[in-house]
Amino acid sequence: MSERVVVLTGAASGIGFATAELFRDLGDTVYGLDITPTVPDGVTYVECDVAQRTSVDAAIATVTADHDHIDVLANIAGIVQFGRFHTITDAEWDRVQAIDLKGPFMLMQAALPWLKACRGNVVNVSSVAGNAPQPYAAAYSAAKGGLTMMTRSLALELSPDRVRVNAVCPGTTATPLVDEVAAKFPDDLDPRVMDRLMMMLPGRSITPAEIGSAVVYLASAEARMITGSVLAFDGGMS
């Protein structure tokens, strides 16, 4: 593939870090947006808090000061929420929605003129929780379900402009976020309910690079006729 301009959020760790490496290794010009600068070598770090409109707009302005187009926008930054429904505070609910749902919304709005300029595409990293019921994760499921449906809606709306919008919905992936979830398990979990969190394919978690490979494929020329797709990458959970 020829060199492209790729803007990717959550590039400092987990799926975002691995995906940034894959795009970089393809020869793309990659801008890694995050609140910390630990992005892969060869990736240009741009400080960005995806929950803040001014920060999002400033980050896109940094990219477009050097380029008149954005070929790929990958919304990967996210946080998790786990715990019983009655324990969710207003602050926790608002933070999850701001980062996991409003963040991609603002990034897509800010980048849209430059995506249209080159008939670029968007890949959102949603979650199995956006595809299937997930216990003990009401705020997270609401945000990721919204992101999944926003992906499908925009795929229709932007199809006349030849801007593709797709999503990947990972299951249990070996990232620091999963460690956070494990630390929040209630002591009195119902094992029947917990079975809904298990992948049907046994043996191991999904690796960040495996999810990254799916993002890279959906952003590629080989996927030029794929839009509105929501790829379940979850070991059969959904």
N, C-alpha and C positions, 0 to 999 in steps of 0.2 A: 504494500500500500504506500502511496505517496505521503509525504509529510503532512500532518494535520495539526491544527491547534485544538488541544484537549484541555478542558477545564474540569477539574475533579475535586469534589469536597471530601473531607475526612481523610486526607492523604497522609496524615501523620501516624496512623496505626491501622491494624486489622485489615479489613477488606479494601479500604481506600489505599493503604500503603501498597498492598500487593497489586492492585489494579494499576496504580500509577507506574509501578515497575514494568508491568506488561506493556502499557502504552509507550513508555520510554524505550523499551527494547525494540519496539516496532519502528522507531525513528521519529515518533511524533514529538511535537513541542508540547510539553505537559506543564500545566500550571496546577500546583497542588494547594488547595485552599484549606486552611485549618486554623485553629487558635494556637497551636504549637508548631514550631518549625522543624520537627523531626521527620521531614519528608524524605523520600529516597534521593540518593545522589543522581544528578542529572535532571531533577524535577525542580522547576522554579517555584519557590514558596511564596504564597501570597496570604498574608494574615486576613482571616475572615471569621467572624462569628455569624453563622448562618441564621441565627435567630434575630438578627438586627438588620433592618432595612438599610441603614446608612452603611454598615459594614459590607453588606452584599453588593450594593451599588458601587462602592469604592473598589471592591475586588474586581468586579467586571470592568470597571473603568481602567484599572491597572493593566488588564489583559488587552483591552481594545485600544489602549494607547500605542501598542506595538503591532496590532493586527487589525485588519478590517473584517474579520470573520471569526466565528467559533464553529469548528466542525463537530465537536462532541462536547456535550455537557453531561457529566456523570454525577448524579446526586447520591452520595454514599454516606455522608456524615449522618450520625444518628445516635440516640441514646435508648436505653431500655428501661422498662418499668416492670416490677414484679411484686406481687403482694395481693392480699385480699382486697376486694373492692371497697369495703367500708373504711380501709386505712388510707385511701388515696386522698391527699390534700389538694386544695385548689392550686397551690404552688407547684406541686408535682405534676398535676394534670396540665397546667399551662406550659410548663417547661417541655414536657414531652411533645405537646402539639406544636410548640414554637420551633423546635429543632427538627422533628421528624416529618412534619406536614407543612407548616408555614415556610420553613427554610427552603425546601425544594420549590414551593410556589414562588417565592421571591426570586430565587436563582433563575428559574425559567422565565419569569417576566423580564428580569434584567438582561438576560442573554438573548432573548428572542430576536431582536433586530439583526444581531450578528449571526444567529443560526439561520435565519431566513436568507441572509446574503449569500450563503453557500449551500443552501439546502442541507443543513446539518441535521444532527439528531440528538435526542436525549435518551439516556438510560437511567432510570431511577432504581435504586436498591430499596425495595419494600421489604416484605418479610412473609414467611408462612402465616404469620398472625394477620396479615392483610388478605389472606386467601381462605383461611379456615378458622373456626373458633379456637381460641387459645385461653385456657383457664389462668386465673391470677394475673392477667395482663390487660385489663380493660382499657386503660389509657393508651397503652402501646398499640393494642389491636385497633382502637379507634383511629389513631394517627396513621397506621400503616394501611388500614382499610381505605382511608381517605386518599392516601397516596396512590394506591392501586387504582381506584376509580378515577382520580384526577389524570393518571396516565392514560387510561382508556378514553376519557373525554377529550383530552388534548390531541390524542392521535387522530380522532375524527376531525376536530376543529382545524388542525394544522395540515391535514392531508392535501388541501389544494395548494399549499405552499411547498409541498414536498419535504416537509420537516417531519421526520419520524420520531415517535415517542414510544418507548417500551420500558418494561420493568423486569427485574429479577427478584424473586421472592425466596431468599435463603431459609433453610431450616437451621438446625443447630450447627453453628460454625465456630471453629476454634479461634476465638478472638478474646481480648480482654473484656468485652461486653458480656460474653457468656459467663465469665468468672463472676461478674457483678450479679448476674441473675442467681447463680448458685448460692451466693452469700445471703440472698433475700428469701430463700424458701421458707414458708411458714412451717412451724413444727408439726402441725396437725394436718398435713396434706392428705387428701383422700387419694389412695393409690389408683382407684378407677379413673379419677379425673386426671391424674398425672400421666396415665397411659396415653392421653391425647397429646402429650409433649414428646413422645418417643417416635423416632424415625423407624419406618418399616424395614429399611435396609440396615442390618446390624453391623457392629464392629468398630465404627469410628465416627468422629465428627467430620463435617465438611471442612476443607481447608480454605483460607482466604483466597488463595490463588485460583482455586476451582471456580469460586464465584466471580473472581476477576476475569477469568477466561470467558465466562458467559457474557459479562459486560462488554468485553472487547469484541466478541462475535456480534452481538446485537448492534454495536456501533460500526461494524465493518461494511464494506461494499458488498460482501457476500449476503448480507441481510437486508439489502436495499428494498426488498419487497415485503419486509416484516415491519408492521407498525400496529400499535395497540395490543401487542403481545405481552402477556404476563407469564413469565417462565417460572414454574414451580421447580426450585432446586432444593428439595427438602427431604430426600430419601423416602418419599412416599407418605410424608406426614399429612398432606392435604388430599 
